[in-house]
């Protein structure tokens, strides 16, 4: 099975003169500090199907990004399929090899398919319920399903869409959607059955590593009904996979306006309160952040001049989008941060930040006082 490899990801990074500053090593793989995301809001809108990510993915890879993130439900599978087309074209053009890229997808939401089925409930019945992948009780709001059988089926669909043999990081997508319904004890038992299946999928080569992608679950107060403590997940992974378990990554939002994973002690490890980034570091879990630009909601007013100076004292960067990306790529403890863009010229412009060094730690920490 072709997967990302240590030597090939290093070879990719060495193609770029700034590789020592813009790339990071985790689990012996080399990651670009920014990754390309492919999430778009409101997938049912027709406007989401008059563009494609193909040229955007190609531009990102050609400009130094080797982390590509998607999910089975993004634009009802279209995002995965377009990534697959882009990868094939890049490989045919000898621009990149499969082993140089870290490809991530997610399962959990009901993916449906494009064009949107006339009756989504009939689609769910025919594709999920009739195939015994889940029962009606396993579906939350007819949107989310996380039985092991459904997740493995969903992963198979993702592999087909992406045109690859194996996914490097496969996330359980927003499991907190079912936390309130299940309650903490049943929820963790469900996670155990899923992680057990993910370990088997890794044994078969369908995936290299697995993880959990959430919205607020890791930063919610511990008394919240949608709080997940990372230590609980790691203990489950050890139980089902031993010390060499493949639960290695989490994904969670982080940006210049939403900094809780760096500042808020929402987690507990061995009885000690700590931030999510601290917890992940102590348990050797890689953190990949999403929503770096907060779906462009960060830019309703300009950043303060002090913010720009702290992030880029040489005044090289030209706009607030570049500053926002400079902020996340400079965050201590993050493996990589995702941004979404479908326009090649925007991607190339955004990645001009790779030409400067990350913000020094002293300046970075001053950001939280501005």
C-alpha angles and dihedrals in degrees: 000000000000112000137152110289132198096242096043095048088049090049089053093052092049090061087074123066093222096053096123092060103032099044132064135193122234127160085357091296122116115230129191108239089235123048132194115248124195104199119133125181122241099017092188092071114103090226088071090067101049092074133050139205097224099102091036092056091048092049092049093052092046089053097052109278115130099166114086120180131192142138136227093248099046105121087344094293097316094110091056092046093050091049087052091053091048093049092050092051092047092050093045088052090050090238094128143355125232091245092060093062132076105214120192134186138165139223131198108080117086103257103201108181144251127292087047110249116252089235114025091188090059089049091052091048094049098040103035114015099038090047089054092237089132143344126245088257089059091061119089113209088334086283109085135046129170109173112137091241093052093047093051090048090048091051090052089053090050092051089051093047093047094044093228135123096225141016115226097211121018115188132203098232119230098326089174086080087081099036097094093048095047101036123224099286096048091041093057090046089053090049089053092055090048095048090048089055092045090054089054091048088052090050088054091050096245090122135014099206135358135212147161125262116200142166110216101341096104094047100040115111111271089246091057116109089231099050119126121191111212093213090063090056093048091051090052091050090052090049095053100029106027124224090319094056118150098229096116110139145049129189124209137155120272131162142139090283098038107050103149097121088062100038112025122079094220098141136069126211119182089343095307121117116232143150121275092253091051092048093049092049092051091053097039094246116148117229120214113184128216134197094042090165096032089236087303092300090121093076105062087111131017122267118254117268089239090057092054093048095050093049096042113016092174090058094230098136117087108203146019093259090061090046091051090052091045088055095055097040089054096051112120112237099023120117096199141336126222128225126178124222132147098188112089095209091054091049092051091048093048091051093057084091087075087073092069129057124258116270110273114254093245092055092042094056090048087062089076091061097050 
